[in-house]
Amino acid sequence: MKLISWGFIGCGEVTEKKSGPAFNEVEGSHVEAVMSRSEEKARSYAERHHIRKWYTDAQELIDDPEVNAIYIATPPSSHATFAIMAMKAGKPVYVEKPLAASYEDCARINRISEQTGVPCFVAYYRRYLPYFQKVKDILSQQLIGEVINVQIRFSVPPRDLDASCAKQLPWRLQPDIAGGGYFYDLAPHQLDILQHLFGVITRAHGYCANRAHLYQAEDTISACFLFENGLPGSASWCFVGHQSAKEDCIEIIGDKGSLSFSVYNYDPIKLITSEGATEIEVPNPSFVQLPIIKAVIHDLQGFGVCTCTSVSATPVNWVMDRILGKF
């Protein structure tokens, strides 16, 4: 069995529970080294998670002969740079979502992956969670008949750190780092799940506004889109709504019923047909990225296939950039 020795570029919040521990849960895989620009963060993470080595320079970590795969858990603006550095060094990459801060950067990553023959995977882990696999099963059984429309509805109140008077805005609200506002951070999982269920979105248009004036990035977005199979969809995102309007819902309307589920709250899946309404609870693993990380590792070890590649992840950025009017 091929042993996969991971090097982490970035060791922030997402690596603490969602992803980091999962790399040691899979046979033939372990975390060899971590890197952060902050010496204190790198050393602290390594000590707390019993990792042998830590770095403050990404190139040094990539060049470590005992590291043969790279996990990139930095803000999106540096994903392309680090992914390309790793692939040119011959080391496979697993990148946090979204793949990059723009569709153009995604294309650069795909081009280098093709030229080098080194794979790049993306952390759209919800594709592999039991909750969303149950959604896919319900649709494949045609329990709601032929799907005729899809809607995303998402609204949350502003966070305490969102005010422009704050000393420093969260990186997710700095478009040059995140690619956009909260939309570029939260919409990717929603759009990826829909494209996983219904195929690639080939047309997308959006209307973006800043209604609360708490920061420069867009805080309210409405969009419409069309899938390659002709299915129309629409979406609304509001990141400054009142608490009473808080919602996390994707609704799929069929000619024999409807199906609704959440993306972030994992609320019970609601199935409504002529036979009545049913709520279905599906538990997820404690480390939510474990199923996809297992698939990535098995792919690298040569006895499995992970379909969540950089190529399959790129349409999400295309849709988001279309909605934001980047091109």
C-alpha positions, 0 to 999 in steps of 0.5 A, a space after each residue: 500500500 502506498 503511504 500518503 504523507 501530508 503537508 498542510 499549507 494553512 492550519 486555521 479553524 477548518 483544520 481543527 476538526 472538519 478536516 485535519 484529524 481525518 487525514 490520520 483516520 485513513 489507513 496508510 495516511 498521516 500528517 507529516 508537517 504543517 505550515 503557517 506564516 505565523 510561527 506561533 500558529 504552526 508550532 501550536 498546531 503541530 504540538 496539539 495534533 502531535 505532528 512532527 514538523 512545522 514550517 513558516 515557508 510553503 516552499 520548504 514544506 513542499 520541498 520536504 522529501 518526506 511529504 508526498 501530498 499537499 492539503 491547502 487550507 488558506 484563503 482562496 486568493 492563494 489557492 492557485 499559487 500553492 496548488 501550482 507550486 505543489 503540482 510542479 513539484 510532482 505532489 498531488 493537491 487537496 484544496 479547500 473550497 472554492 478552488 480559487 478566487 476566480 474562474 480564471 485561476 481555476 483554469 490555471 490550476 487545471 492547465 498545470 494539472 493537465 501538463 504535469 499529470 498531477 491530480 488536484 482534488 477539491 474539498 466539496 465534501 458534502 457530495 460524500 456525506 450520507 445526508 446529501 447522498 440520501 437526497 440524491 437517492 430520493 431523486 434517483 428513485 423519482 419519488 417527486 417525479 420529474 424535477 421541474 424547478 430548483 430554488 436556493 433560499 439563504 438568509 442570515 443576520 450580520 455577524 458582530 465582526 461585519 461592521 466597517 468600523 471593526 479594526 479589521 474585517 474578516 478575510 471572507 469580506 475582503 474580495 481581493 482575498 476571498 474572491 467576493 463577500 460571504 457569497 463566495 464563501 457560502 454559495 460554493 457548497 450550495 451550487 456544487 451540490 446542485 451541479 452534482 445532482 443535476 449537471 453543469 449550469 450553463 447559463 447564470 445571471 445575477 443582481 448584487 447589492 450592498 443594502 446594509 453598508 456594513 462593508 464594501 462587498 455585496 451583501 444581498 444577491 438574487 440570481 437565476 440559472 439554467 442547467 445543461 439538461 434544461 432545468 431552470 433554477 433561482 436563488 437568493 442570498 442575504 447576509 444582513 437579514 433579520 433573525 426572523 428571516 433566517 433560512 438555509 433551504 434548497 427546494 426541489 420541485 417535481 411534478 409529483 411532489 417536492 423535496 427540501 433540505 438544508 446545506 449548513 444546518 443539516 435539518 431533517 430532509 422534507 419529502 412531500 408527495 400525494 401520500 403525505 409529508 415525511 421528515 428524514 434525519 440523516 446523521 453525518 460523521 464527526 469529522 465531516 471531511 472524512 468520507 471525501 478525504 478517504 476517497 482522495 487517499 484511496 485514489 492516490 493509493 491506486 484502488 479508488 476514484 475520487 470524482 471531486 477534481 479541480 475540473 469538476 469544481 471549476 463550474 462553481 467558480 464560473 457560476 459565481 463569477 457570472 452572478 457577480 458580473 465579473 465577466 
